Amino acid sequence: MAMTPANDAFTLNNRYSHNHTRRSPRPSTRSPSPTAVAMGIGKLTRRNPRRLSHSGSNGNLLHDIGEDAIHTLETRQYDEDTYPLKGQKVKKIDWEIPRKTFHSSIGFLVVPLYTSGFSARPVIIILSGALAIISAAEVLRFRNAAFARFYERILGPLMRNSEKHKVNGVVWYILGVLFSLIIYPLDVAVVSILILSWADTTASTFGRLWGPYTRPLPSHIPLIPFLPVVLSSRLGLPLARRKSLAGFIAASLTSGAIALSFWGWLAPIRDSEPIWTWDNHQFGGWSGLGLLSSVTALIGGVAEALDLGSLDDNLTLPIISGGVLWGFIRGLSFLF
């Protein structure tokens, strides 16, 4: 008797189970990929949902595997350097609340110090002493396991997991602040520190919140337009692919708001001569403030998204943003 071909393996098994001996599956040492299993379950249920629902133990097994795969996908953890795929559910996000609180609190300390007329020199001395103590503790942490456990027990909430095997980000944070205070004019230094304190925090927060639903940033920004792809990638600014469009927009808006509020409101309070004033002959008034805020927004967003290899952004962000901003203002003063 000729056998009619079956539509799939499940129908074949039910129709000819009395003529064929069922062979036990060979155990596998590898666990299937959750993504592949979930996709396979979806294809099978779309093809034969009715037959799968009446397939007995096979249906129950597939149901259990599908539940495990979906649960694995929903509870997958992501560290600070990766983003999930667009549209993929993320159940838990590490908001790094202690770290972000400390990071942003520096800005709330800098503002009253500036408006009260503080001098940068005592702040530089205090930060230099703190840097010396923390650097010595870092060296001891890498040489003594007992001290490392004590160190991480005290400062662990302020550290990322990746920083347990390399220099703490606080060291680079202090170095970036010190460089800005020593090299740049005071108002430019304060703005660069506020960008480090607030723009970096908002970029990280909104990147975790909305990053999975926005496109990643391009690999580079060409400095000269209309160049071939090979040349533009070599002459362009490298951007970190782990950064998201949501984080870039948040950093840009925060940087622009910092410049607008600082030079429009905070700088006139202090009895000093900032690098930009309302009565600036070249680009003063609301038009000049709007231009300065827009340029600062672009500088802060790009500086936060740059990929400079192993360099920590706590060091590079205030240095790059302050340097480019100072150069822009000086360049305009020479042109006009």
Disulfide bonds with the S-S distance in Angstrom:
none
